[in-house]
Amino acid sequence: MSQKLWGGRFTQPTDKFVEEFTASIGFEQRLASYDIQGSKAHAEMLGRQEIISVAEATQIIAGLNDILATIEAGELEFSVALEDIHMNVEARLIEKIGAVGGKLHTGRSRNDQVALDIRLYLRDEIDAILVYLDNLETSLIEQAEQNLDVIMPGFTHLQTAQPVLYSHHMLAYREMIARDRSRLRDLRNRFNFLPLGAGALAGTPFPIDREWVAEQLGFDGVTRNSLDSVSDRDFAIEFCSFAAILMMHLSRLAEELILWSSANFSFIELSDAFCTGSSIMPQKKNPDVPELVRGKTGRVYGNLISLLTLMKSLPLAYNKDMQEDKEPLFDSVDTVKGSLKIFVDMIAEMSVKADNMRIAAGYGYSTATDIADYCVRKGLPFRQAHEVVGKTVRYCVENNKDIPDLTMAEFQQFSELIEADIYDFVTLEASVNARQATGGTARIAVERELARLKSA
Ligand code: ARG
């Protein structure tokens, strides 16, 4: 009973199982250093504002530093009876420096304290994730640079559509990752404001200096409404939303890598370090890493829905429900970091089977559109040109021929506009290199794009 920091109002001890059921210390330990960082800034402000004496503030800060060292050494025993990280640290402080430790909580509440801790934690994790995103972009760009000669089939409906540069395909994923990075920066900017000072919900009667604390802790300012400050979890939801979109992108790339490393495609070879064997089929080399990233996308989507559902219909301001925000958030942070880290190296180390890609790019009449475009340049309306080429392709199918193998006479059955120079237009290179406008797959367009990315 005596251990509880809020025990004054109570005459009976908490039920043991209720204690375990309501405690969050089990998963909150990762907030410890942020909790202490916030408390130190708060204590120093209390001293500066003469809410407590400077000597008391100094004593509190020294005590907090000791506790941080103990935690970092893995030597602090967290107690379930003390519920959460805030009370574990505060109880330890009082135990260490005596009653003066009890002055730390002046002008604040666990409600604004936890809102601060999650923000500090998430800000750090975001900065780490921004570096991973940068590294993945670099891996993708390097793949593109190293394989500029490789032509692969481009697909729609997973049917061969038109030939594209493999580099162009890799840079498509770079675009997705660049948008993810911009979303992450955006959301970081939106929540980088200090919630401390909101108190339990209504603010605090003490003459605190929120702006000073905000500056000490690297915030861009302070939050503007105490009720919102303690009940807002938009930032966690936005992060989980960013994470869901990022994982959707990674799972698309994962899916392609899985397909491409199958014997049927055989477009790439993943490094052995990212695959495993089968316990029964000796020939197998399974792409476990991309499969697992594809699979983990599910839990990251789930975390977003958990948080949205958690916050739905909650009345203002703080509700204990909100303690459930942490595990989904932490899980999304860990999953995203792990998935990015492993993708960076896997992409850097995969090898491309250029010959197979090229052969596949030739299947499926991938240059048919180029004949239509050829006819259009000779004055035929596109719709009619489409018809001409449709018939050409049907002829090829029926006679088991490929477009570049057709004789001049065969071509001319379909349109007299087709002349000998058609052969210059139906090669894979010609098809690819015809698409030079910005965003196209022509080698020159891709090289321009790579140069632009390098200089950016
Ligand atoms: N562990 C709590 C949470 O994560 C901290 C805030 C508790 N506040 C309260 N009034 N019980 O939400």
Residues whose N, C-alpha, C, O or C-beta is under 5 A from the ligand:
A	BS01	LIG	S24 D84 R110 N111 V114 M322 Q323
